[in-house]
Amino acid sequence: MNQRRRLKASAREARQARQARRIINGIFIGLIVLMVIILITYYLLAG
């Protein structure tokens, strides 16, 4: 019983780590997209 609980806990930790990496990657991709949009807008307005 105790071993099963440890396996569930380790699986939960691995799932949470995967979700955290996805969130971090999503934030970085969002920032890059936002930067590209801002640059395009700037060049369109300034040009």
Buried (B, 14 or more C-beta within 10 A) or exposed (E): EEEEEEEEEEEEEEEEEEEEEEEEEEEEEEEEEEEEEEEEEEEEEEE
